[in-house]
Amino acid sequence: MENEFLKGKKILIVEDDLSSRLYLNKILEKAGVVILNAGDGQEAVDVTLNNPDIDIILMDIQLPIMDGYSALSKIREIRQDIVVIAQTAYGLLGDKEKILNSGFNDYIIKPILSQNLIEKLIVNLPGK
């Protein structure tokens, strides 16, 4: 179902698990989002560098080559203003604090429900 707030927004999904990536792509396709994908942290940095018009990055924390924290640090060197939402399987209080203190704008806990994802993205949209 298309979403008026998200339609046409460019979102980078950073996820190494193919089934999870396909699931997120399907949800966002229905919302009318322009989707970019990366399978590891280094690829996320490269895609961000080559696409300065990305609105939001949805980044897994546990990634090959470069983890989500390291990728975020490099991305912040390129674009300090970009909204980056961590996706994590860990929802303990210490994990939440670590995620937010490391520079992520927000986080969403796996398994990700479609309505929760859409709401999280809308709340974090730049200029909203």
C-alpha positions, 0 to 999 in steps of 0.5 A, spaced: 500 500 500 503 506 497 504 511 503 504 519 501 509 520 506 514 515 503 512 515 496 518 517 492 523 517 498 530 514 497 532 509 502 538 504 502 537 498 506 543 495 508 542 487 510 547 481 509 541 476 510 538 475 503 531 473 505 531 479 510 533 484 505 527 481 500 522 482 506 524 489 507 524 491 499 517 488 499 514 492 504 518 498 501 516 497 494 508 497 496 510 504 500 512 507 493 519 508 496 525 508 491 530 502 494 537 501 494 541 495 497 547 494 500 549 487 503 555 489 507 558 495 511 563 497 506 558 497 500 553 501 504 559 507 505 560 506 497 552 506 495 552 513 500 558 516 497 555 515 490 547 517 492 547 523 495 540 524 495 538 518 500 533 520 505 534 514 510 539 508 511 536 502 514 542 499 517 543 492 520 548 492 525 551 485 524 554 485 517 560 482 514 566 486 512 565 492 516 559 492 521 554 497 522 557 501 527 563 502 523 559 503 517 555 509 520 562 512 522 564 512 515 557 515 513 557 520 518 564 523 515 560 523 508 553 526 510 552 528 517 545 530 516 543 523 513 538 519 518 540 512 519 536 507 523 539 501 526 536 494 525 538 489 530 535 483 534 538 486 540 533 490 544 536 490 551 537 497 554 544 497 554 544 495 546 539 501 545 543 506 549 549 503 545 546 504 538 543 511 540 550 513 543 554 511 537 550 516 532 544 512 529 538 516 529 533 511 531 533 503 531 528 498 530 528 491 533 527 484 529 523 481 527 521 487 523 513 488 522 511 492 516 507 497 520 512 498 525 517 499 519 513 504 516 511 508 522 519 508 524 521 511 517 515 516 517 517 519 524 524 519 522 523 522 515 528 529 514 524 535 514 518 532 517 
